[in-house]
Amino acid sequence: MPAEAAEAADGPVDVQFVPMTRVEIVDITDEARFELIPPCADPSFDHRTCDYWEDAQKGSKTSRPGWLPAGAAGLGDRSSAAHAPVNPFAPAPKTDVNPFLPAPKASTNPFAPASSGPARNPFLEDLSGSAAENPFAPEPRTRPTIAAEAPRKLQLLGRGLGVFGSYAKVLLLDGVAAGYCQFGPLSAYPRALRLRDLYTELPQAPLPAVITCVATTPEARRGGRALRLVAEVCDDLAGRGFAAIEVYPEARARENSTPAARPEFWLRAGFLLAVDDDQYPVMRREL
């Protein structure tokens, strides 16, 4: 029986369309995107205040809410004197001026003609002024920067924006953050450098890029989201000229307590076991 006849006999077919999830991966390059970073599954950790890999001695994965407001502690010591309220009963601040000293005399040359301006140095003229516009040269590219009052973690992620590019990506599902991945050159992560020094069998050249953190929200798990995010990072790093990527997972860590996933995940992501260790193996992928 033709399909049209069957449909007429049985009545119209009720077709239900399942909406597709829109997946987007964005780079963390400013404070607006920094705020997209999803919370950790374990509330005692926080991607937004973690400096475990950036500080080999005192780095921590612990949640530190004080780091999040702009200008909060952790951005560097700030002098409180500049913001202290004025005390009307306090004596006026002392100055270094001595009222009993005679006024300084200007050294003049009575035989020199009067000067109409600063002395001309023909060798500095090309350096002191702005460069002449070249209509044939391409316009200089504006390099992204992070504001000095931005959260400390964002400043750490923004150290290489002008040269290397972004150090982190967020995966969005229909506009909602569901995954996070941090990566970069070895020079950006002293703890990775120190850990790598323990394994002399690792190749010393060319030095790899590293992925220090990958995580998804509990709601987004088991759907291949983290694998897709890592694949995007690997393609990005290959485009930046890296020949390999390394990861240093914790083999015995619980799922919610490790920022670098477990070795089984990296095997599915195309990495190989470069150093076998019961606690801290090294996974490596050639690009």
ChimeraX attribute file (.defattr): number of C-alpha atoms within 10 A of each C-alpha:
attribute: neighborCount
match mode: 1-to-1
recipient: residues
	/A:1	6
	/A:2	6
	/A:3	8
	/A:4	8
	/A:5	10
	/A:6	11
	/A:7	12
	/A:8	10
	/A:9	9
	/A:10	8
	/A:11	9
	/A:12	9
	/A:13	8
	/A:14	6
	/A:15	6
	/A:16	6
	/A:17	6
	/A:18	6
	/A:19	6
	/A:20	7
	/A:21	10
	/A:22	10
	/A:23	15
	/A:24	14
	/A:25	18
	/A:26	15
	/A:27	16
	/A:28	25
	/A:29	21
	/A:30	18
	/A:31	15
	/A:32	9
	/A:33	14
	/A:34	20
	/A:35	13
	/A:36	21
	/A:37	23
	/A:38	21
	/A:39	18
	/A:40	21
	/A:41	16
	/A:42	14
	/A:43	11
	/A:44	11
	/A:45	20
	/A:46	21
	/A:47	23
	/A:48	25
	/A:49	21
	/A:50	21
	/A:51	20
	/A:52	20
	/A:53	19
	/A:54	20
	/A:55	15
	/A:56	16
	/A:57	11
	/A:58	10
	/A:59	14
	/A:60	17
	/A:61	18
	/A:62	16
	/A:63	17
	/A:64	16
	/A:65	11
	/A:66	13
	/A:67	19
	/A:68	18
	/A:69	12
	/A:70	15
	/A:71	16
	/A:72	17
	/A:73	14
	/A:74	15
	/A:75	16
	/A:76	11
	/A:77	8
	/A:78	12
	/A:79	8
	/A:80	8
	/A:81	7
	/A:82	7
	/A:83	8
	/A:84	8
	/A:85	8
	/A:86	7
	/A:87	8
	/A:88	7
	/A:89	6
	/A:90	7
	/A:91	7
	/A:92	8
	/A:93	5
	/A:94	6
	/A:95	6
	/A:96	5
	/A:97	7
	/A:98	7
	/A:99	7
	/A:100	6
	/A:101	7
	/A:102	7
	/A:103	7
	/A:104	6
	/A:105	6
	/A:106	6
	/A:107	6
	/A:108	7
	/A:109	8
	/A:110	7
	/A:111	6
	/A:112	7
	/A:113	7
	/A:114	8
	/A:115	7
	/A:116	6
	/A:117	6
	/A:118	6
	/A:119	7
	/A:120	8
	/A:121	7
	/A:122	8
	/A:123	8
	/A:124	9
	/A:125	10
	/A:126	10
	/A:127	9
	/A:128	8
	/A:129	8
	/A:130	8
	/A:131	8
	/A:132	7
	/A:133	8
	/A:134	8
	/A:135	7
	/A:136	6
	/A:137	7
	/A:138	7
	/A:139	9
	/A:140	6
	/A:141	7
	/A:142	7
	/A:143	9
	/A:144	15
	/A:145	14
	/A:146	18
	/A:147	13
	/A:148	12
	/A:149	14
	/A:150	19
	/A:151	24
	/A:152	24
	/A:153	19
	/A:154	24
	/A:155	19
	/A:156	15
	/A:157	24
	/A:158	22
	/A:159	16
	/A:160	17
	/A:161	16
	/A:162	14
	/A:163	9
	/A:164	13
	/A:165	20
	/A:166	22
	/A:167	23
	/A:168	24
	/A:169	25
	/A:170	26
	/A:171	27
	/A:172	21
	/A:173	16
	/A:174	12
	/A:175	13
	/A:176	15
	/A:177	22
	/A:178	24
	/A:179	27
	/A:180	30
	/A:181	26
	/A:182	22
	/A:183	25
	/A:184	22
	/A:185	18
	/A:186	18
	/A:187	13
	/A:188	20
	/A:189	20
	/A:190	17
	/A:191	21
	/A:192	23
	/A:193	15
	/A:194	12
	/A:195	13
	/A:196	17
	/A:197	12
	/A:198	9
	/A:199	13
	/A:200	9
	/A:201	10
	/A:202	14
	/A:203	10
	/A:204	10
	/A:205	8
	/A:206	9
	/A:207	16
	/A:208	22
	/A:209	24
	/A:210	24
	/A:211	26
	/A:212	23
	/A:213	20
	/A:214	22
	/A:215	28
	/A:216	24
	/A:217	18
	/A:218	13
	/A:219	9
	/A:220	15
	/A:221	13
	/A:222	10
	/A:223	9
	/A:224	10
	/A:225	21
	/A:226	24
	/A:227	17
	/A:228	16
	/A:229	22
	/A:230	22
	/A:231	14
	/A:232	16
	/A:233	22
	/A:234	23
	/A:235	12
	/A:236	14
	/A:237	23
	/A:238	16
	/A:239	11
	/A:240	12
	/A:241	10
	/A:242	18
	/A:243	16
	/A:244	19
	/A:245	24
	/A:246	25
	/A:247	27
	/A:248	25
	/A:249	24
	/A:250	21
	/A:251	18
	/A:252	12
	/A:253	15
	/A:254	10
	/A:255	14
	/A:256	16
	/A:257	16
	/A:258	19
	/A:259	26
	/A:260	22
	/A:261	23
	/A:262	21
	/A:263	22
	/A:264	12
	/A:265	14
	/A:266	22
	/A:267	14
	/A:268	10
	/A:269	17
	/A:270	14
	/A:271	20
	/A:272	16
	/A:273	17
	/A:274	17
	/A:275	16
	/A:276	10
	/A:277	11
	/A:278	9
	/A:279	12
	/A:280	18
	/A:281	19
	/A:282	23
	/A:283	21
	/A:284	23
	/A:285	19
	/A:286	14
	/A:287	14
